[in-house]
Amino acid sequence: MAIRNIVKIGDDVLRKICRTQLTFDERLHQTLDDMAETMYKAEGVGLAAPQIGILRRYCVVDVGDGIIELVNPVIIEKSGEQIGDEGCLSIPERFEKVKRPLTVTVKAQDRNGKTFTITAEGFKARAFCHEIDHLDGVLYIDRV
């Protein structure tokens, strides 16, 4: 595994819409492993592919209960509302209050291409929304 450089605000890659991930191979597996290692080293709870300069639809999230890899994720259901502080590894040392759904259900694929759904509440739902936004070129500061 390797630590990747995290792209910072101002880099155009953070504002682009990512392409669907079509291949589920060793290269994807290595990149997901690198992303997790990079996220942990930076003391973050999520990291999306564009944050390391890759315009593909995948991200990793760990809010304290283990790593979750989301490839080609889509929010298929959301409910409730929460407002809380958000930060981003691509926007260092800045935090803002952001309104997000309280609960989300996400349909995604795992690193091998198998489709699954996962429902998250609270902080995990916030993290999923934040990382999926990255895949569409949206930063949390756009939602303030």
MODELLER restraints for C-alpha pairs under 7 A, 6 or more apart:
rsr = mdl.restraints
at = mdl.atoms
rsr.add(forms.Gaussian(group=physical.xy_distance, feature=features.Distance(at['CA:1:A'], at['CA:30:A']), mean=6.90, stdev=0.5))
rsr.add(forms.Gaussian(group=physical.xy_distance, feature=features.Distance(at['CA:1:A'], at['CA:33:A']), mean=6.21, stdev=0.5))
rsr.add(forms.Gaussian(group=physical.xy_distance, feature=features.Distance(at['CA:1:A'], at['CA:34:A']), mean=5.18, stdev=0.5))
rsr.add(forms.Gaussian(group=physical.xy_distance, feature=features.Distance(at['CA:2:A'], at['CA:34:A']), mean=5.14, stdev=0.5))
rsr.add(forms.Gaussian(group=physical.xy_distance, feature=features.Distance(at['CA:3:A'], at['CA:34:A']), mean=5.96, stdev=0.5))
rsr.add(forms.Gaussian(group=physical.xy_distance, feature=features.Distance(at['CA:3:A'], at['CA:37:A']), mean=6.24, stdev=0.5))
rsr.add(forms.Gaussian(group=physical.xy_distance, feature=features.Distance(at['CA:3:A'], at['CA:38:A']), mean=4.83, stdev=0.5))
rsr.add(forms.Gaussian(group=physical.xy_distance, feature=features.Distance(at['CA:4:A'], at['CA:34:A']), mean=6.73, stdev=0.5))
rsr.add(forms.Gaussian(group=physical.xy_distance, feature=features.Distance(at['CA:4:A'], at['CA:38:A']), mean=5.90, stdev=0.5))
rsr.add(forms.Gaussian(group=physical.xy_distance, feature=features.Distance(at['CA:4:A'], at['CA:52:A']), mean=6.37, stdev=0.5))
rsr.add(forms.Gaussian(group=physical.xy_distance, feature=features.Distance(at['CA:5:A'], at['CA:52:A']), mean=5.97, stdev=0.5))
rsr.add(forms.Gaussian(group=physical.xy_distance, feature=features.Distance(at['CA:6:A'], at['CA:51:A']), mean=5.49, stdev=0.5))
rsr.add(forms.Gaussian(group=physical.xy_distance, feature=features.Distance(at['CA:6:A'], at['CA:52:A']), mean=5.03, stdev=0.5))
rsr.add(forms.Gaussian(group=physical.xy_distance, feature=features.Distance(at['CA:6:A'], at['CA:90:A']), mean=6.48, stdev=0.5))
rsr.add(forms.Gaussian(group=physical.xy_distance, feature=features.Distance(at['CA:7:A'], at['CA:51:A']), mean=5.03, stdev=0.5))
rsr.add(forms.Gaussian(group=physical.xy_distance, feature=features.Distance(at['CA:7:A'], at['CA:52:A']), mean=5.65, stdev=0.5))
rsr.add(forms.Gaussian(group=physical.xy_distance, feature=features.Distance(at['CA:7:A'], at['CA:53:A']), mean=6.50, stdev=0.5))
rsr.add(forms.Gaussian(group=physical.xy_distance, feature=features.Distance(at['CA:7:A'], at['CA:90:A']), mean=5.82, stdev=0.5))
rsr.add(forms.Gaussian(group=physical.xy_distance, feature=features.Distance(at['CA:8:A'], at['CA:90:A']), mean=4.29, stdev=0.5))
rsr.add(forms.Gaussian(group=physical.xy_distance, feature=features.Distance(at['CA:8:A'], at['CA:91:A']), mean=6.10, stdev=0.5))
rsr.add(forms.Gaussian(group=physical.xy_distance, feature=features.Distance(at['CA:9:A'], at['CA:90:A']), mean=5.68, stdev=0.5))
rsr.add(forms.Gaussian(group=physical.xy_distance, feature=features.Distance(at['CA:9:A'], at['CA:91:A']), mean=5.72, stdev=0.5))
rsr.add(forms.Gaussian(group=physical.xy_distance, feature=features.Distance(at['CA:13:A'], at['CA:50:A']), mean=6.28, stdev=0.5))
rsr.add(forms.Gaussian(group=physical.xy_distance, feature=features.Distance(at['CA:13:A'], at['CA:53:A']), mean=6.36, stdev=0.5))
rsr.add(forms.Gaussian(group=physical.xy_distance, feature=features.Distance(at['CA:14:A'], at['CA:50:A']), mean=5.96, stdev=0.5))
rsr.add(forms.Gaussian(group=physical.xy_distance, feature=features.Distance(at['CA:14:A'], at['CA:51:A']), mean=6.67, stdev=0.5))
rsr.add(forms.Gaussian(group=physical.xy_distance, feature=features.Distance(at['CA:14:A'], at['CA:134:A']), mean=6.93, stdev=0.5))
rsr.add(forms.Gaussian(group=physical.xy_distance, feature=features.Distance(at['CA:14:A'], at['CA:137:A']), mean=5.50, stdev=0.5))
rsr.add(forms.Gaussian(group=physical.xy_distance, feature=features.Distance(at['CA:15:A'], at['CA:137:A']), mean=3.88, stdev=0.5))
rsr.add(forms.Gaussian(group=physical.xy_distance, feature=features.Distance(at['CA:15:A'], at['CA:138:A']), mean=6.35, stdev=0.5))
rsr.add(forms.Gaussian(group=physical.xy_distance, feature=features.Distance(at['CA:16:A'], at['CA:136:A']), mean=6.52, stdev=0.5))
rsr.add(forms.Gaussian(group=physical.xy_distance, feature=features.Distance(at['CA:16:A'], at['CA:137:A']), mean=4.62, stdev=0.5))
rsr.add(forms.Gaussian(group=physical.xy_distance, feature=features.Distance(at['CA:17:A'], at['CA:135:A']), mean=5.89, stdev=0.5))
rsr.add(forms.Gaussian(group=physical.xy_distance, feature=features.Distance(at['CA:17:A'], at['CA:136:A']), mean=4.36, stdev=0.5))
rsr.add(forms.Gaussian(group=physical.xy_distance, feature=features.Distance(at['CA:17:A'], at['CA:137:A']), mean=5.16, stdev=0.5))
rsr.add(forms.Gaussian(group=physical.xy_distance, feature=features.Distance(at['CA:18:A'], at['CA:55:A']), mean=4.52, stdev=0.5))
rsr.add(forms.Gaussian(group=physical.xy_distance, feature=features.Distance(at['CA:18:A'], at['CA:56:A']), mean=4.73, stdev=0.5))
rsr.add(forms.Gaussian(group=physical.xy_distance, feature=features.Distance(at['CA:18:A'], at['CA:57:A']), mean=5.46, stdev=0.5))
rsr.add(forms.Gaussian(group=physical.xy_distance, feature=features.Distance(at['CA:18:A'], at['CA:135:A']), mean=5.29, stdev=0.5))
rsr.add(forms.Gaussian(group=physical.xy_distance, feature=features.Distance(at['CA:18:A'], at['CA:136:A']), mean=6.22, stdev=0.5))
rsr.add(forms.Gaussian(group=physical.xy_distance, feature=features.Distance(at['CA:19:A'], at['CA:55:A']), mean=6.14, stdev=0.5))
rsr.add(forms.Gaussian(group=physical.xy_distance, feature=features.Distance(at['CA:19:A'], at['CA:56:A']), mean=4.82, stdev=0.5))
rsr.add(forms.Gaussian(group=physical.xy_distance, feature=features.Distance(at['CA:19:A'], at['CA:57:A']), mean=5.90, stdev=0.5))
rsr.add(forms.Gaussian(group=physical.xy_distance, feature=features.Distance(at['CA:20:A'], at['CA:56:A']), mean=5.90, stdev=0.5))
rsr.add(forms.Gaussian(group=physical.xy_distance, feature=features.Distance(at['CA:20:A'], at['CA:57:A']), mean=5.37, stdev=0.5))
rsr.add(forms.Gaussian(group=physical.xy_distance, feature=features.Distance(at['CA:20:A'], at['CA:72:A']), mean=6.07, stdev=0.5))
rsr.add(forms.Gaussian(group=physical.xy_distance, feature=features.Distance(at['CA:21:A'], at['CA:56:A']), mean=5.75, stdev=0.5))
rsr.add(forms.Gaussian(group=physical.xy_distance, feature=features.Distance(at['CA:21:A'], at['CA:57:A']), mean=5.86, stdev=0.5))
rsr.add(forms.Gaussian(group=physical.xy_distance, feature=features.Distance(at['CA:21:A'], at['CA:72:A']), mean=6.39, stdev=0.5))
rsr.add(forms.Gaussian(group=physical.xy_distance, feature=features.Distance(at['CA:24:A'], at['CA:111:A']), mean=6.12, stdev=0.5))
rsr.add(forms.Gaussian(group=physical.xy_distance, feature=features.Distance(at['CA:24:A'], at['CA:112:A']), mean=5.34, stdev=0.5))
rsr.add(forms.Gaussian(group=physical.xy_distance, feature=features.Distance(at['CA:24:A'], at['CA:113:A']), mean=5.93, stdev=0.5))
rsr.add(forms.Gaussian(group=physical.xy_distance, feature=features.Distance(at['CA:29:A'], at['CA:111:A']), mean=6.25, stdev=0.5))
rsr.add(forms.Gaussian(group=physical.xy_distance, feature=features.Distance(at['CA:35:A'], at['CA:47:A']), mean=6.65, stdev=0.5))
rsr.add(forms.Gaussian(group=physical.xy_distance, feature=features.Distance(at['CA:35:A'], at['CA:60:A']), mean=6.99, stdev=0.5))
rsr.add(forms.Gaussian(group=physical.xy_distance, feature=features.Distance(at['CA:36:A'], at['CA:60:A']), mean=6.39, stdev=0.5))
rsr.add(forms.Gaussian(group=physical.xy_distance, feature=features.Distance(at['CA:39:A'], at['CA:45:A']), mean=6.74, stdev=0.5))
rsr.add(forms.Gaussian(group=physical.xy_distance, feature=features.Distance(at['CA:39:A'], at['CA:46:A']), mean=6.41, stdev=0.5))
rsr.add(forms.Gaussian(group=physical.xy_distance, feature=features.Distance(at['CA:39:A'], at['CA:47:A']), mean=6.04, stdev=0.5))
rsr.add(forms.Gaussian(group=physical.xy_distance, feature=features.Distance(at['CA:44:A'], at['CA:89:A']), mean=6.69, stdev=0.5))
rsr.add(forms.Gaussian(group=physical.xy_distance, feature=features.Distance(at['CA:45:A'], at['CA:61:A']), mean=5.64, stdev=0.5))
rsr.add(forms.Gaussian(group=physical.xy_distance, feature=features.Distance(at['CA:45:A'], at['CA:62:A']), mean=5.05, stdev=0.5))
rsr.add(forms.Gaussian(group=physical.xy_distance, feature=features.Distance(at['CA:45:A'], at['CA:63:A']), mean=5.30, stdev=0.5))
rsr.add(forms.Gaussian(group=physical.xy_distance, feature=features.Distance(at['CA:46:A'], at['CA:60:A']), mean=5.49, stdev=0.5))
rsr.add(forms.Gaussian(group=physical.xy_distance, feature=features.Distance(at['CA:46:A'], at['CA:61:A']), mean=4.19, stdev=0.5))
rsr.add(forms.Gaussian(group=physical.xy_distance, feature=features.Distance(at['CA:46:A'], at['CA:62:A']), mean=6.24, stdev=0.5))
rsr.add(forms.Gaussian(group=physical.xy_distance, feature=features.Distance(at['CA:46:A'], at['CA:127:A']), mean=6.59, stdev=0.5))
rsr.add(forms.Gaussian(group=physical.xy_distance, feature=features.Distance(at['CA:46:A'], at['CA:131:A']), mean=6.57, stdev=0.5))
rsr.add(forms.Gaussian(group=physical.xy_distance, feature=features.Distance(at['CA:47:A'], at['CA:59:A']), mean=5.61, stdev=0.5))
rsr.add(forms.Gaussian(group=physical.xy_distance, feature=features.Distance(at['CA:47:A'], at['CA:60:A']), mean=5.43, stdev=0.5))
rsr.add(forms.Gaussian(group=physical.xy_distance, feature=features.Distance(at['CA:47:A'], at['CA:61:A']), mean=6.64, stdev=0.5))
rsr.add(forms.Gaussian(group=physical.xy_distance, feature=features.Distance(at['CA:47:A'], at['CA:131:A']), mean=6.53, stdev=0.5))
rsr.add(forms.Gaussian(group=physical.xy_distance, feature=features.Distance(at['CA:48:A'], at['CA:58:A']), mean=6.10, stdev=0.5))
rsr.add(forms.Gaussian(group=physical.xy_distance, feature=features.Distance(at['CA:48:A'], at['CA:59:A']), mean=4.05, stdev=0.5))
rsr.add(forms.Gaussian(group=physical.xy_distance, feature=features.Distance(at['CA:48:A'], at['CA:60:A']), mean=6.41, stdev=0.5))
rsr.add(forms.Gaussian(group=physical.xy_distance, feature=features.Distance(at['CA:48:A'], at['CA:131:A']), mean=5.64, stdev=0.5))
rsr.add(forms.Gaussian(group=physical.xy_distance, feature=features.Distance(at['CA:48:A'], at['CA:134:A']), mean=6.37, stdev=0.5))
rsr.add(forms.Gaussian(group=physical.xy_distance, feature=features.Distance(at['CA:48:A'], at['CA:135:A']), mean=6.99, stdev=0.5))
rsr.add(forms.Gaussian(group=physical.xy_distance, feature=features.Distance(at['CA:49:A'], at['CA:55:A']), mean=6.39, stdev=0.5))
rsr.add(forms.Gaussian(group=physical.xy_distance, feature=features.Distance(at['CA:49:A'], at['CA:56:A']), mean=6.11, stdev=0.5))
rsr.add(forms.Gaussian(group=physical.xy_distance, feature=features.Distance(at['CA:49:A'], at['CA:57:A']), mean=6.86, stdev=0.5))
rsr.add(forms.Gaussian(group=physical.xy_distance, feature=features.Distance(at['CA:49:A'], at['CA:58:A']), mean=5.76, stdev=0.5))
rsr.add(forms.Gaussian(group=physical.xy_distance, feature=features.Distance(at['CA:49:A'], at['CA:59:A']), mean=5.79, stdev=0.5))
rsr.add(forms.Gaussian(group=physical.xy_distance, feature=features.Distance(at['CA:50:A'], at['CA:134:A']), mean=6.98, stdev=0.5))
rsr.add(forms.Gaussian(group=physical.xy_distance, feature=features.Distance(at['CA:50:A'], at['CA:135:A']), mean=6.91, stdev=0.5))
rsr.add(forms.Gaussian(group=physical.xy_distance, feature=features.Distance(at['CA:51:A'], at['CA:90:A']), mean=6.72, stdev=0.5))
rsr.add(forms.Gaussian(group=physical.xy_distance, feature=features.Distance(at['CA:57:A'], at['CA:71:A']), mean=6.02, stdev=0.5))
rsr.add(forms.Gaussian(group=physical.xy_distance, feature=features.Distance(at['CA:57:A'], at['CA:72:A']), mean=4.93, stdev=0.5))
rsr.add(forms.Gaussian(group=physical.xy_distance, feature=features.Distance(at['CA:57:A'], at['CA:135:A']), mean=5.67, stdev=0.5))
rsr.add(forms.Gaussian(group=physical.xy_distance, feature=features.Distance(at['CA:58:A'], at['CA:70:A']), mean=5.52, stdev=0.5))
rsr.add(forms.Gaussian(group=physical.xy_distance, feature=features.Distance(at['CA:58:A'], at['CA:71:A']), mean=4.25, stdev=0.5))
rsr.add(forms.Gaussian(group=physical.xy_distance, feature=features.Distance(at['CA:58:A'], at['CA:72:A']), mean=5.73, stdev=0.5))
rsr.add(forms.Gaussian(group=physical.xy_distance, feature=features.Distance(at['CA:59:A'], at['CA:69:A']), mean=6.03, stdev=0.5))
rsr.add(forms.Gaussian(group=physical.xy_distance, feature=features.Distance(at['CA:59:A'], at['CA:70:A']), mean=5.41, stdev=0.5))
rsr.add(forms.Gaussian(group=physical.xy_distance, feature=features.Distance(at['CA:59:A'], at['CA:71:A']), mean=6.63, stdev=0.5))
rsr.add(forms.Gaussian(group=physical.xy_distance, feature=features.Distance(at['CA:59:A'], at['CA:131:A']), mean=6.47, stdev=0.5))
rsr.add(forms.Gaussian(group=physical.xy_distance, feature=features.Distance(at['CA:60:A'], at['CA:67:A']), mean=6.75, stdev=0.5))
rsr.add(forms.Gaussian(group=physical.xy_distance, feature=features.Distance(at['CA:60:A'], at['CA:68:A']), mean=5.65, stdev=0.5))
rsr.add(forms.Gaussian(group=physical.xy_distance, feature=features.Distance(at['CA:60:A'], at['CA:69:A']), mean=4.61, stdev=0.5))
rsr.add(forms.Gaussian(group=physical.xy_distance, feature=features.Distance(at['CA:60:A'], at['CA:70:A']), mean=6.23, stdev=0.5))
rsr.add(forms.Gaussian(group=physical.xy_distance, feature=features.Distance(at['CA:61:A'], at['CA:67:A']), mean=5.73, stdev=0.5))
rsr.add(forms.Gaussian(group=physical.xy_distance, feature=features.Distance(at['CA:61:A'], at['CA:68:A']), mean=5.17, stdev=0.5))
rsr.add(forms.Gaussian(group=physical.xy_distance, feature=features.Distance(at['CA:61:A'], at['CA:69:A']), mean=6.58, stdev=0.5))
rsr.add(forms.Gaussian(group=physical.xy_distance, feature=features.Distance(at['CA:61:A'], at['CA:127:A']), mean=6.96, stdev=0.5))
rsr.add(forms.Gaussian(group=physical.xy_distance, feature=features.Distance(at['CA:62:A'], at['CA:68:A']), mean=6.21, stdev=0.5))
rsr.add(forms.Gaussian(group=physical.xy_distance, feature=features.Distance(at['CA:63:A'], at['CA:124:A']), mean=6.19, stdev=0.5))
rsr.add(forms.Gaussian(group=physical.xy_distance, feature=features.Distance(at['CA:69:A'], at['CA:110:A']), mean=6.28, stdev=0.5))
rsr.add(forms.Gaussian(group=physical.xy_distance, feature=features.Distance(at['CA:70:A'], at['CA:108:A']), mean=5.61, stdev=0.5))
rsr.add(forms.Gaussian(group=physical.xy_distance, feature=features.Distance(at['CA:70:A'], at['CA:109:A']), mean=6.12, stdev=0.5))
rsr.add(forms.Gaussian(group=physical.xy_distance, feature=features.Distance(at['CA:70:A'], at['CA:110:A']), mean=6.14, stdev=0.5))
rsr.add(forms.Gaussian(group=physical.xy_distance, feature=features.Distance(at['CA:71:A'], at['CA:108:A']), mean=5.56, stdev=0.5))
rsr.add(forms.Gaussian(group=physical.xy_distance, feature=features.Distance(at['CA:71:A'], at['CA:109:A']), mean=4.87, stdev=0.5))
rsr.add(forms.Gaussian(group=physical.xy_distance, feature=features.Distance(at['CA:71:A'], at['CA:110:A']), mean=5.88, stdev=0.5))
rsr.add(forms.Gaussian(group=physical.xy_distance, feature=features.Distance(at['CA:71:A'], at['CA:111:A']), mean=6.86, stdev=0.5))
rsr.add(forms.Gaussian(group=physical.xy_distance, feature=features.Distance(at['CA:72:A'], at['CA:108:A']), mean=5.46, stdev=0.5))
rsr.add(forms.Gaussian(group=physical.xy_distance, feature=features.Distance(at['CA:72:A'], at['CA:109:A']), mean=6.25, stdev=0.5))
rsr.add(forms.Gaussian(group=physical.xy_distance, feature=features.Distance(at['CA:73:A'], at['CA:106:A']), mean=6.32, stdev=0.5))
rsr.add(forms.Gaussian(group=physical.xy_distance, feature=features.Distance(at['CA:73:A'], at['CA:107:A']), mean=5.62, stdev=0.5))
rsr.add(forms.Gaussian(group=physical.xy_distance, feature=features.Distance(at['CA:73:A'], at['CA:108:A']), mean=4.17, stdev=0.5))
rsr.add(forms.Gaussian(group=physical.xy_distance, feature=features.Distance(at['CA:73:A'], at['CA:132:A']), mean=6.94, stdev=0.5))
rsr.add(forms.Gaussian(group=physical.xy_distance, feature=features.Distance(at['CA:74:A'], at['CA:106:A']), mean=5.50, stdev=0.5))
rsr.add(forms.Gaussian(group=physical.xy_distance, feature=features.Distance(at['CA:74:A'], at['CA:107:A']), mean=5.33, stdev=0.5))
rsr.add(forms.Gaussian(group=physical.xy_distance, feature=features.Distance(at['CA:74:A'], at['CA:108:A']), mean=6.37, stdev=0.5))
rsr.add(forms.Gaussian(group=physical.xy_distance, feature=features.Distance(at['CA:75:A'], at['CA:104:A']), mean=6.66, stdev=0.5))
rsr.add(forms.Gaussian(group=physical.xy_distance, feature=features.Distance(at['CA:75:A'], at['CA:105:A']), mean=5.83, stdev=0.5))
rsr.add(forms.Gaussian(group=physical.xy_distance, feature=features.Distance(at['CA:75:A'], at['CA:106:A']), mean=4.40, stdev=0.5))
rsr.add(forms.Gaussian(group=physical.xy_distance, feature=features.Distance(at['CA:75:A'], at['CA:107:A']), mean=6.38, stdev=0.5))
rsr.add(forms.Gaussian(group=physical.xy_distance, feature=features.Distance(at['CA:76:A'], at['CA:105:A']), mean=5.73, stdev=0.5))
rsr.add(forms.Gaussian(group=physical.xy_distance, feature=features.Distance(at['CA:76:A'], at['CA:106:A']), mean=5.65, stdev=0.5))
rsr.add(forms.Gaussian(group=physical.xy_distance, feature=features.Distance(at['CA:76:A'], at['CA:107:A']), mean=6.51, stdev=0.5))
rsr.add(forms.Gaussian(group=physical.xy_distance, feature=features.Distance(at['CA:77:A'], at['CA:104:A']), mean=5.58, stdev=0.5))
rsr.add(forms.Gaussian(group=physical.xy_distance, feature=features.Distance(at['CA:77:A'], at['CA:105:A']), mean=5.03, stdev=0.5))
rsr.add(forms.Gaussian(group=physical.xy_distance, feature=features.Distance(at['CA:78:A'], at['CA:101:A']), mean=6.02, stdev=0.5))
rsr.add(forms.Gaussian(group=physical.xy_distance, feature=features.Distance(at['CA:78:A'], at['CA:103:A']), mean=5.53, stdev=0.5))
rsr.add(forms.Gaussian(group=physical.xy_distance, feature=features.Distance(at['CA:78:A'], at['CA:104:A']), mean=4.30, stdev=0.5))
rsr.add(forms.Gaussian(group=physical.xy_distance, feature=features.Distance(at['CA:78:A'], at['CA:105:A']), mean=6.35, stdev=0.5))
rsr.add(forms.Gaussian(group=physical.xy_distance, feature=features.Distance(at['CA:79:A'], at['CA:101:A']), mean=5.64, stdev=0.5))
rsr.add(forms.Gaussian(group=physical.xy_distance, feature=features.Distance(at['CA:79:A'], at['CA:102:A']), mean=6.06, stdev=0.5))
rsr.add(forms.Gaussian(group=physical.xy_distance, feature=features.Distance(at['CA:79:A'], at['CA:103:A']), mean=5.29, stdev=0.5))
rsr.add(forms.Gaussian(group=physical.xy_distance, feature=features.Distance(at['CA:79:A'], at['CA:104:A']), mean=6.59, stdev=0.5))
rsr.add(forms.Gaussian(group=physical.xy_distance, feature=features.Distance(at['CA:80:A'], at['CA:101:A']), mean=5.32, stdev=0.5))
rsr.add(forms.Gaussian(group=physical.xy_distance, feature=features.Distance(at['CA:80:A'], at['CA:102:A']), mean=4.75, stdev=0.5))
rsr.add(forms.Gaussian(group=physical.xy_distance, feature=features.Distance(at['CA:80:A'], at['CA:103:A']), mean=6.33, stdev=0.5))
rsr.add(forms.Gaussian(group=physical.xy_distance, feature=features.Distance(at['CA:81:A'], at['CA:99:A']), mean=6.83, stdev=0.5))
rsr.add(forms.Gaussian(group=physical.xy_distance, feature=features.Distance(at['CA:81:A'], at['CA:100:A']), mean=5.78, stdev=0.5))
rsr.add(forms.Gaussian(group=physical.xy_distance, feature=features.Distance(at['CA:81:A'], at['CA:101:A']), mean=4.41, stdev=0.5))
rsr.add(forms.Gaussian(group=physical.xy_distance, feature=features.Distance(at['CA:81:A'], at['CA:102:A']), mean=4.65, stdev=0.5))
rsr.add(forms.Gaussian(group=physical.xy_distance, feature=features.Distance(at['CA:82:A'], at['CA:99:A']), mean=5.67, stdev=0.5))
rsr.add(forms.Gaussian(group=physical.xy_distance, feature=features.Distance(at['CA:82:A'], at['CA:100:A']), mean=5.43, stdev=0.5))
rsr.add(forms.Gaussian(group=physical.xy_distance, feature=features.Distance(at['CA:82:A'], at['CA:101:A']), mean=5.93, stdev=0.5))
rsr.add(forms.Gaussian(group=physical.xy_distance, feature=features.Distance(at['CA:82:A'], at['CA:102:A']), mean=5.26, stdev=0.5))
rsr.add(forms.Gaussian(group=physical.xy_distance, feature=features.Distance(at['CA:83:A'], at['CA:97:A']), mean=6.31, stdev=0.5))
rsr.add(forms.Gaussian(group=physical.xy_distance, feature=features.Distance(at['CA:83:A'], at['CA:98:A']), mean=5.45, stdev=0.5))
rsr.add(forms.Gaussian(group=physical.xy_distance, feature=features.Distance(at['CA:83:A'], at['CA:99:A']), mean=4.37, stdev=0.5))
rsr.add(forms.Gaussian(group=physical.xy_distance, feature=features.Distance(at['CA:83:A'], at['CA:100:A']), mean=6.31, stdev=0.5))
rsr.add(forms.Gaussian(group=physical.xy_distance, feature=features.Distance(at['CA:84:A'], at['CA:97:A']), mean=4.99, stdev=0.5))
rsr.add(forms.Gaussian(group=physical.xy_distance, feature=features.Distance(at['CA:84:A'], at['CA:98:A']), mean=5.61, stdev=0.5))
rsr.add(forms.Gaussian(group=physical.xy_distance, feature=features.Distance(at['CA:84:A'], at['CA:99:A']), mean=6.77, stdev=0.5))
rsr.add(forms.Gaussian(group=physical.xy_distance, feature=features.Distance(at['CA:85:A'], at['CA:95:A']), mean=6.00, stdev=0.5))
rsr.add(forms.Gaussian(group=physical.xy_distance, feature=features.Distance(at['CA:85:A'], at['CA:96:A']), mean=5.22, stdev=0.5))
rsr.add(forms.Gaussian(group=physical.xy_distance, feature=features.Distance(at['CA:85:A'], at['CA:97:A']), mean=4.37, stdev=0.5))
rsr.add(forms.Gaussian(group=physical.xy_distance, feature=features.Distance(at['CA:85:A'], at['CA:98:A']), mean=6.26, stdev=0.5))
rsr.add(forms.Gaussian(group=physical.xy_distance, feature=features.Distance(at['CA:86:A'], at['CA:95:A']), mean=5.32, stdev=0.5))
rsr.add(forms.Gaussian(group=physical.xy_distance, feature=features.Distance(at['CA:86:A'], at['CA:96:A']), mean=5.52, stdev=0.5))
rsr.add(forms.Gaussian(group=physical.xy_distance, feature=features.Distance(at['CA:86:A'], at['CA:97:A']), mean=6.22, stdev=0.5))
rsr.add(forms.Gaussian(group=physical.xy_distance, feature=features.Distance(at['CA:86:A'], at['CA:98:A']), mean=6.55, stdev=0.5))
rsr.add(forms.Gaussian(group=physical.xy_distance, feature=features.Distance(at['CA:87:A'], at['CA:94:A']), mean=5.98, stdev=0.5))
rsr.add(forms.Gaussian(group=physical.xy_distance, feature=features.Distance(at['CA:87:A'], at['CA:95:A']), mean=4.67, stdev=0.5))
rsr.add(forms.Gaussian(group=physical.xy_distance, feature=features.Distance(at['CA:87:A'], at['CA:96:A']), mean=6.86, stdev=0.5))
rsr.add(forms.Gaussian(group=physical.xy_distance, feature=features.Distance(at['CA:96:A'], at['CA:144:A']), mean=6.77, stdev=0.5))
rsr.add(forms.Gaussian(group=physical.xy_distance, feature=features.Distance(at['CA:97:A'], at['CA:144:A']), mean=6.42, stdev=0.5))
rsr.add(forms.Gaussian(group=physical.xy_distance, feature=features.Distance(at['CA:98:A'], at['CA:143:A']), mean=6.25, stdev=0.5))
rsr.add(forms.Gaussian(group=physical.xy_distance, feature=features.Distance(at['CA:98:A'], at['CA:144:A']), mean=5.35, stdev=0.5))
rsr.add(forms.Gaussian(group=physical.xy_distance, feature=features.Distance(at['CA:100:A'], at['CA:126:A']), mean=6.18, stdev=0.5))
rsr.add(forms.Gaussian(group=physical.xy_distance, feature=features.Distance(at['CA:102:A'], at['CA:121:A']), mean=5.63, stdev=0.5))
rsr.add(forms.Gaussian(group=physical.xy_distance, feature=features.Distance(at['CA:102:A'], at['CA:122:A']), mean=5.31, stdev=0.5))
rsr.add(forms.Gaussian(group=physical.xy_distance, feature=features.Distance(at['CA:102:A'], at['CA:125:A']), mean=6.49, stdev=0.5))
rsr.add(forms.Gaussian(group=physical.xy_distance, feature=features.Distance(at['CA:103:A'], at['CA:120:A']), mean=5.65, stdev=0.5))
rsr.add(forms.Gaussian(group=physical.xy_distance, feature=features.Distance(at['CA:103:A'], at['CA:121:A']), mean=4.36, stdev=0.5))
rsr.add(forms.Gaussian(group=physical.xy_distance, feature=features.Distance(at['CA:103:A'], at['CA:122:A']), mean=6.53, stdev=0.5))
rsr.add(forms.Gaussian(group=physical.xy_distance, feature=features.Distance(at['CA:103:A'], at['CA:125:A']), mean=5.74, stdev=0.5))
rsr.add(forms.Gaussian(group=physical.xy_distance, feature=features.Distance(at['CA:104:A'], at['CA:119:A']), mean=5.65, stdev=0.5))
rsr.add(forms.Gaussian(group=physical.xy_distance, feature=features.Distance(at['CA:104:A'], at['CA:120:A']), mean=5.51, stdev=0.5))
rsr.add(forms.Gaussian(group=physical.xy_distance, feature=features.Distance(at['CA:104:A'], at['CA:121:A']), mean=6.61, stdev=0.5))
rsr.add(forms.Gaussian(group=physical.xy_distance, feature=features.Distance(at['CA:104:A'], at['CA:125:A']), mean=5.69, stdev=0.5))
rsr.add(forms.Gaussian(group=physical.xy_distance, feature=features.Distance(at['CA:105:A'], at['CA:117:A']), mean=6.74, stdev=0.5))
rsr.add(forms.Gaussian(group=physical.xy_distance, feature=features.Distance(at['CA:105:A'], at['CA:118:A']), mean=5.56, stdev=0.5))
rsr.add(forms.Gaussian(group=physical.xy_distance, feature=features.Distance(at['CA:105:A'], at['CA:119:A']), mean=4.17, stdev=0.5))
rsr.add(forms.Gaussian(group=physical.xy_distance, feature=features.Distance(at['CA:105:A'], at['CA:120:A']), mean=6.41, stdev=0.5))
rsr.add(forms.Gaussian(group=physical.xy_distance, feature=features.Distance(at['CA:106:A'], at['CA:117:A']), mean=5.47, stdev=0.5))
rsr.add(forms.Gaussian(group=physical.xy_distance, feature=features.Distance(at['CA:106:A'], at['CA:118:A']), mean=5.37, stdev=0.5))
rsr.add(forms.Gaussian(group=physical.xy_distance, feature=features.Distance(at['CA:106:A'], at['CA:119:A']), mean=6.33, stdev=0.5))
rsr.add(forms.Gaussian(group=physical.xy_distance, feature=features.Distance(at['CA:107:A'], at['CA:116:A']), mean=5.83, stdev=0.5))
rsr.add(forms.Gaussian(group=physical.xy_distance, feature=features.Distance(at['CA:107:A'], at['CA:117:A']), mean=4.37, stdev=0.5))
rsr.add(forms.Gaussian(group=physical.xy_distance, feature=features.Distance(at['CA:107:A'], at['CA:118:A']), mean=6.67, stdev=0.5))
rsr.add(forms.Gaussian(group=physical.xy_distance, feature=features.Distance(at['CA:108:A'], at['CA:115:A']), mean=5.63, stdev=0.5))
rsr.add(forms.Gaussian(group=physical.xy_distance, feature=features.Distance(at['CA:108:A'], at['CA:116:A']), mean=5.62, stdev=0.5))
rsr.add(forms.Gaussian(group=physical.xy_distance, feature=features.Distance(at['CA:108:A'], at['CA:117:A']), mean=6.27, stdev=0.5))
rsr.add(forms.Gaussian(group=physical.xy_distance, feature=features.Distance(at['CA:109:A'], at['CA:115:A']), mean=4.23, stdev=0.5))
rsr.add(forms.Gaussian(group=physical.xy_distance, feature=features.Distance(at['CA:109:A'], at['CA:116:A']), mean=5.92, stdev=0.5))
rsr.add(forms.Gaussian(group=physical.xy_distance, feature=features.Distance(at['CA:130:A'], at['CA:140:A']), mean=6.62, stdev=0.5))
rsr.add(forms.Gaussian(group=physical.xy_distance, feature=features.Distance(at['CA:133:A'], at['CA:139:A']), mean=6.60, stdev=0.5))
